[in-house]
Amino acid sequence: MKRVCVCVSVLGNVMVVIVVLKTKSMKTPTNCYLVSLSIADLMVLIAAVPNEIISYYVLGDQWIWGRYGCGLFIFLQYLGINVSSLSITSFTIERYIAICHPMKAQKMCTVHRAKRIIIGVWIFALIYCSPWLFLTKVEPIYYKGYDDIETCTFALSRKHYLGYFFADLVLFYVFPLILSCILYGLIARILFTNEISRSVGKSNSNNGNMSMDSKKSSSANDYARIQ
């Protein structure tokens, strides 16, 4: 079942990227962020799948990809997760501007600007996640009857990673969550207010038409009585 889910996820993300890149009409700011999100998700899957597949055929936590593979796979997983978070946040901000400030959106919400933001997101995430290339190591583990078995683990004591993990929590989870809640709340308020305004305007228009019809009917009755 896990393999099926992984295959469907990979296929879905690949199709999103291909469709947006191949279809000219699909090249919008929103879809630019979706492509970035799909690539980031693919990166997480690519980094996780080999180890999951190998786990069916090797012993326990055995690592077969070597020292460089250990750092690279961990780096790619964190990079994909963090870029996903930042891409969703950027998409949310773009939607907020488009809905709540439509006049500004004509200049701000462009494909060129979206591409620059996405490039900035990836550069920031690459720099931020790069320490993981050096914060992991492979070390031997001992199973009875087995020799030369290694596992991928932390290079330092776990307490030294607390600051890094806390920064991850704040930058890529807490802050995006709070910002998204605020922006979607503002979007909902604008949409709800506009809906009420349209309903009131429609009601006033109908009342005005009924008033005109009643005036015409009254005038016609008066004219008939005079005649």
Protein Blocks (a to p, Z undefined) as FASTA:
>chain_A
ZZmmmmmmmmmmmmmmmmmmmmmklmcfklmmmmmmmmmmmmmmmmmmmmmmmmmmmghj
acfkbjmlmmmmmmmmmmmmmmmmmmmmmmmmmmmmmmmmmmlmmmmmcfklmmmmmmmm
mmmmmmmmmmmmmmgccdddddehiahiacdddfbdfklmmmmmmmmmmmmmmmmmmmmm
mmmmmmmmmmmmmmmmmmmmmmmmmmmmmmmmmmmmmmmmmmmmmZZ
